[in-house]
C-alpha cells in the first residue's frame, strides 16, 4: 500500500487531546506500511458563532480543521456543510497526491453523501467503523424514518472495516443491507500493557476500570463482590475511572461500610491502569454492549485473566484459556463466576495469554492486517 488518505470526524485535537485515540492508533499503525500516510480531521462544532474556522497540525502527517458555527445545530445543515467542506478538502488533496485509497473513520456524518463522493472522486474508498450507535439505533425507534439517510450510507457497496465481527453484524442488521466487510481490531499498546514480573500478590484481588455510565453496569460487580466477601473476607476490589455513576458507586460502598475491601482510584493514566492490571488476580467487566472492549484486551495484554460479560465482540477473543465469560446479569451468576476464577486462577499462563492477544492486537499486528485489507480493497476496486 503506497499512499493512504484518512478522513476522521473524531480525532485528538487541540481542544481535546484524548478524543478518539482509537482512531489515531489505527491511523498510526499503518505508518510502516505506507509510503505516504496522511489524515485530515474535519469536525463541525455547534456554537453561537456565525463561522469560525481553525486549522492546525497536531503531528506529522495529520491536520485538523474545526469549524464552529450555529448552522451545525441543525443535523441536516451539519450533513450538508460536512459534505461541502469535505469535497473541497478531497479535491485539494487529490490534486496534489495520487492516493491509492481513502479511509473514512466513522461513517456519519462524513459519508452521508457517499453516492456523490463516489461519483466525484474515482478513488477506492472504505469506511472504518467503531461506533456503538448502530446497536442502539442511534437512540431512536428502529423504524424511525430519520435513520434512513444513515442506512443509505451502506447502499453504495463501499467496503466497511469494523473493529469486530459483532459490529459488522450490528451495521448489517441496522441497515438491512449487504456490503463487503473486513475486521481490523483496535490497537492495544503492548509496550505500556506488559507483564510485570512479581507484581501479583497472594491476596485475591479484582480490578475494574471504565468511564462509568449505565451501559457499563458497575453495580453488578460491586454487589457480586460484596457477596463474595462472605467466603473470601480478605479479597479486594479496586475501581478506576470516573463518570456519571461514580458518586452512586462510591455512596453504595460507604453505605455498606465496604471501604476496607473496595477502593476507588479515580481517573487514571494508561500506565497506572497497566500497573493495577498486573497486580490483580483478574480483571472484571460487566458491560451491556461493546464493539470491542479495549480494557479487556489491555488486561489480557498484561497476562491477566478476565471475568467479563459474554458479549459477541468480547467472545471473539476471550475463551477458557484466558478467562470466564459470564452469561446473564444476575448477582448470583457473577458470584459463581468470581468464585470459579479464584478456584482455577493457577491454571492461567500469563505469557500464553499475552502472546495470543499480542499476535492479534499489537500495533504491529493491526498495522499488518490493516495494510493487507486496504491492498485487497484497492485491488478489488471497480470504477463506477
N, C-alpha and C positions, 0 to 999 in steps of 0.2 A: 504494500500500500504506500503510494508516494505522497500525495497531498490531500489532507482532510480538513474540511471546514466544519466547525461545530457552532451551532446557534443555540443559546440557552436563555430561557426566561428566568430561571433561578440560578444564581451563581454567587460565590463570595464577592463582596464589593466593598467600597469604602464606607458605606453606611452600615453594613453588616458583614463582618469578616467571616462569620460562621455559617452564613446562609448556603444551604445545598452543597455542603462539602462533598457529598457523594457524587455530584456531577463533576466537580473538579477532579476527583480521584479517577473517574472513568476517563476523562479527557487526558490527564497526565499519564495514565497507564499506557497510552498509545504513543507517547513520545519516542521510545526506542524503535518503533516500527514504522514511522512516517518520516519522509524527507521534510515535509512541512506539516505541522500540526497546529492549527490556529482556532481560536474561539472568539466569538462575539457574544457578549451578554447584552440582551435587549430587554428592557423592562419599563413598562408604564406604571407610574405610581399616581393613584388618585389623590388630588390635593385641591386646595383653593386657588392655586396658581393658574394663570392662563396657559403658559407654556414655558417651561424651564428645562433645558436640555443640558446634561452634564456628561462629558466623555472623559474616561481615564483609562490608564493601563495599569492593572494590578500586578502583572507578572509577564515574563517573556511569552509571547505567542497569544496573549489574550487581551481583549479590550472590553470596556464596559460602557454602554450607552443607556443612561437612565433619564426618562422624561417624566417630569412632574406636570400634571395638567388636570384641571377639573373635568375635562372631557372623559377621562378614564373612569369616572364614577359610573358611567353607562357601560355595561358589559358589551353592548353591540358596538358602541363607538370605540371601545378598547380593542375589540377584534379588528375593526377596520383600520384603526391607527397602527396597530401592530403589523398588519399586512403591508400598509403603505410604507412604513419605515423599513421593515424587513426587506421589502422588494428593492428599495433604494440601496440598502446595505449589500444585498446579494449582487446587484448589478455592478456596484463598485468593486467588490471583492473578485468577482469572476472576470472583470475586465483586466485585472492585473495578474491574476493567477489562475491557471487551469486546474481547478480542484478535481480530484478523482471521485469524491463522494462528499455529500453534505449530510451531517447528522443533526437533527433537531432534538434537543433534550427537553422532554416534557411536551406532549402534543398540543395541549391547549394553553394559551391561545395562539401560539406560533403557527400552528398548522390548520387553523380554522379555514383558511382559503387554500388548502393544499392543491385543489384542482387547478387554480390559477397559477400557483407556483410551479407545478409540473409543466403547464403549457408555456410558461415564460422562460423557465430555466431547464435546459435539457442536460441535466447532470444527475447521476444516480443519487437518490435520496433515501434516508431512513429516519425512523423515529426511535429514540432511546427513551424508554418509559420507566418511571419509578413510582408513580403516584398511586396512592391508595383510593383515590376518589372514584375509580370505576367500580370497585366492590361496593361502595356506598351510594352509587348512582348520584354522585355529587350532592348528596344530602337532599335529593328530590325524589318524588314518587317515580317508580320505574317507568311509567307510561308518560311522563311529562314531555310535552312537545318541545319545550325549551332545550331538551337534551339532544334533539335531532341534529343540530349543526355539529355537535361534538361527535356524535355517532358517524356522521358523514365523513369525518376525517379519515376513517378507516376503510372507506369505499374505493380508494384510488390505487389499491394494490401496492401500496408503499410498504416495504419490509419494516416490521416492528421488532425492536430489540428490547427485551424485558429482563429485569434482574432475577426473575424466577419464572418457571413454567406456570405457577399458580397465578401470577399477574397476567400472563398472556391469556390464560383461560378466563380471567375476570374481564379483560377487554373484549374477548370474543363473545362472552355472554352479554356484556353491556351493549355492544354494537350489533349483535346478531349478524356479524359479517365475518367472512374468512379472509385471511391475509397471510402473507409469508411471515413467519416469526422465528426468532432466534433467542437464545438465553445467553446473556453475558452478565455474570453475577456482580454484586458490589465488591469493591476492593476492601480488604482488611489489611491494615498496616502490620506486616509481620515483623517489623523492626521494633515498634512500640509494644505490640502484643506478642510476647515471647515467654518461654518457660524460665522462671527464676528458681534455680536450684535451692532447696531448703526453705522456700517461702511458706509452704504448707505446714500447718501445725496439727498436733494430735486432736485438738479440740474440734468438735463438729461445728462447722460454720457455713452459712449460706450468704450469698451476695446477690443483690438486685440493683439495677440502675436504669433510669429512663427519664423521659420527660413525662411526669405523672399526670395523666388525664384519664377520663373514664374508660377509654378503649384498652388501656393497659392493665386494668383490673388489679391494682396492687393490694387491695384489702383481702382478696382471696388468699394470697400468700401470707400476709401478716396474720390472719386468723388461723390459717393452717399451721403456721409456725407456733402460734400460741398454744394450740392443742398438742403439738409435738413436744412441747416443754414438759408435759406430764411424764413422758417416757424418757426424755433426754434433757434433764433440767440444766445441764451445763452448755447447751447449744447456743449459738449466737447467730443473729441475722443482722447484716449490715446493709443499709439502704443508701444509695447515692442518687443524685439528681434532684430535680425541682419540678414545679408545675402546679396546675390548679388544684390537684388533690393533696399537695404536700402538707398543708395545715391539717386536713382531715386525718391523714395518716399519723401525723405527729400527735394530734389530740387523742386519737384512739390508744396509742401506745402509752401515753401518760395516764389516761383514764383507767387503763388496765394495770398500771404500775409495772410495765414491762421494760422500763429503761435499762434494767440490768442485763437484758438479753437482746434488745433491739436498739440499734444506734443509727443515727442519721448523719450523713456526711455532707449533704447539700450538693451544690454544683461542683463538678469535678473535671479535671483535665483528663485527656486520654491516658497520660502516663499514670495518673492516680488511679484511674479505673483499672488499668492493667495490673497495677500492684495489688489491688484488692481481689481481682480475679485469681491471681496467683495464690493468695492466702486462703481462698475459700475451698471448702470441701466440694462445693458445687455452685454453679450459677443458676438462678431461678428466674422464670419469666412466664407470666400468665396472660398475655395479651389476647384480645378477641380477634385481632386480624393483623397480619403482617404481609408486606410484599416481599420481604426477605428476612429481616431481623439481624441487623448488623451486630447488635450487642451479643446475641447468641453466638454468632460466628467469631466475634472477638474473644469470648470466653474459651471457645474451642481452640483458637489460635494460641492461647496460653496453656493449652493442655488440660484445661479444667473441664470436667464433665458437666452436663447441664440437666436440669429438670424443667421442661418447658411445655407449653401448651401444644397439643397435637394439631397444628395448623398446616395446610398443604405446603406453603412456602418453606416452613421450618422443617417439615418432614422430608424435604428434598435433600437435606444434609445432616439430619440428626437421626440416629438409629441406636440399637442396643450396644454398639461398640463405643459410643461417646456420650450416652445419656439416656434419659427416660422421657418419653412423650406421654403427656397426661391428657386423657380423654375426658372431657366434661369440666365443669366449673364448680363442682361440689367440694366443700371444705374437706370432707372425709376422704374424697378421692385424692386430693392433694396431700393430705397427711400420709396416706398409704404410699404415695409416690416418693415423698421425702424419706420415709422410713426405709423404703426399698433401696434408695440411693445410699443411705447410710450403711445398710447391711452388706451392700456389694461394692462399696467405694474402693476397695483394694484391687478390684478386677480391672479398673480402667488404667490404660497405659498412656500417660501424658504425652510421650514422644510420638506414639502412633496417632493419637488424636490430633496433635498439632500438624504432623506430616500430612495427614489426609486433607485437612482444610487448607493448608498452605499450598498444596498442589491444585486447589480449586480457586482460592480467594486472594492469594498474594497479588501484589501489583504486577509481578512478572507473569503470573498465570493468567490474570484477567487481561493484561495487555496483549498477550499472545492470542487469546481467544477473540478479543475484540478485533484485532487485525485480521484474523482468519475470516471472521464473519463479514467484515467490510470488503475484503477481497472477493468473497463469494457474491456479495450484493453487487459489486462493480461488474464482475464477470457475467452475472445474470441480467444486467440492465438491458432493457429493450426500450429504445427511444419511442415515445408515444407521439 
